[in-house]
Structure formats: C-alpha cells, structure tokens
Amino acid sequence: MHGGAGQVLERMVDIMTKGSRAEKAKALERWADDAQPEELVTIDTTALRRLAELAEERAALESELEAAVSAARRSDRSWSEIGAMLGVSKQAAQRKYGRAVSAA
C-alpha cells in the first residue's frame, strides 16, 4: 500500500520530471493503475495546466523562430540585424541560433 498524500505528490513530481513525453505518459498510466482511492485528493491544477500549455506554445514558437532566423541568414541578413530584431546582441542571437542555422 502506498503512503500518504505527500508521498503521492513526490512520486508524481518524480514521474513528471523525467524522460520524454511518451515515457511520462506511460509512467503516469502505471501510477494511475496502482493508485489507491484513499491516496487521491482533488486539487486545483489550473496553474499547472497553464504552465504545460505555455511550455508547448514556447516550443512551437522556438521552432518558428529558428526557421525565421534560418530564412534571414539565407537572405544574407547579418547576425547584428537578426539580434536587433530579437532584442538581443548579435552574439546572443548567434549563440542561440547559430547551430540550428548551420544544420539547416
């Protein structure tokens, strides 16, 4: 039998912070199969769901930014120009996107 609600929360944090999304989903399913009714409590997860949504949006936006930077470089735009459009120095832009651009 599993421990109290604090231990359940710790196990959930462990599950959700390791591995790929697919691994997390499988781990969560395994946990749900083993969960005991007395361990389950209702909590407001609105803030956590919003964080997950924003993380997905950030990943999509980052992919779009990489594509836009690659397009700008293919159009012979300088790292100074790209950095200015991103609101960072040319060095910061090149450091963040240089590998992605050279791989494209």
ABEGO torsion letter per residue (X at the ends): XBBBAAAAAAAAAAAAABEBAAAAAAAAAAAAAABBAAABBBBBAAAAAAAAAAAAAAAAAAAAAAAAAAAAAAAGBBAAAAAAAAGBBAAAAAAAAAAAAAAX
